[in-house]
Amino acid sequence: MMKVLVSEDIWEFDLEAALKEISAQRREQALKFKFEQGQRLCVLAYQLLKEGLRQEYGITENPIFEYNEHGKPLIIGHPEIFFNLSHCKEAAICVVSDQPVGIDVESIRGYKESLVNYTMNDEEIAQIKSAENPAATFIRLWTMKEATTKLIGTGISNDMKTVIDTLKYKYTTVERQQYIYTICANIKLLQS
């Protein structure tokens, strides 16, 4: 089971009311964002998680998180539920699953050559340079890398050039007009 929830409705809800409806832990995280847009995206991602938990597991209480040594969140009291959250300027996204999963969403935008050289291997650099839309190709590859590190729970590591592994992981990438998101899951777990 895997459920993906996406929302672009960043400005469509009452932020003050929403802050009262989420956990104190998440409210504190949201209010750490300096700008309202960041606060709204943090709240919206959590609201998507709450909706996914309600739809798939009948859970209606606010989830409380604990974190592994690399900052990957887990829901206290529900070790059987795996989830991941992400947001960019245009959207918030959540994936809920019964198996480990990672997700990343990024706005399609320009990039620095130095970042490409630091994070991409030779084959990926060639893909970017030969692409009709190099910025979208870079973001697609970046979301694959980020979703992988979020799946394995390490966050961005020093070895970003080799993190994509299509023999070990299944990648599902969706390109929208202004952003791209990728979901990463273990192939072996999906087959069992």
C-alpha positions, 0 to 999 in steps of 0.5 A: 500500500502506498498513498501519495497526497499532493496539494498546491493550495498553499494560500487557500486555508486559514493559517491561524486555525490550521496551527491550532489543529496540528500537534504542538510539535509541528506548530513549533516547527512551522513557526520556525519558518521566517516567512508565512509561505514556509509556515504554510507549506510546513502545516500543509505537508502535515495536514496531508499526512493527517489525511493519509493516516485517516484514509489508510489507517483510520487514525484521527489523532495528530501524529507525534514524531521521533527522529533517527540520528539523521533526522528522519521522522517516525510516528511514535506508536506506529512503527508499521507506518512509513511516511515522508513529507516534502515541499517546495514553493509551489506544492506540499507532498506526502507519501504514506506506506506500509514499507519504507519510502522516500519522497522529494519535490522541487521547483523547476529552476536554474542551477549552478554548474558547480552543484551539478559537478558536485552531485552528478556523475558523468552519465547524469551530467551528460543527460543534463547537457543533452536534455531539451530542458536541462533545468527539468532534467537536473531537478528530476535527477536531484529529486531521485537522489533526495528521495533515495537519501530520505528512503534510507534515512541518511539525508544528503550524504557526501556520495550524491553521485552514486546514490541513484540505484535503479536495480535496488530502488523503484523511482516514480517521477511526476513532472508538473508545470512548475515542479517535479516530485519523485517517490523512491521505494525498495524494489525487493519489498515492492515485489514481496 
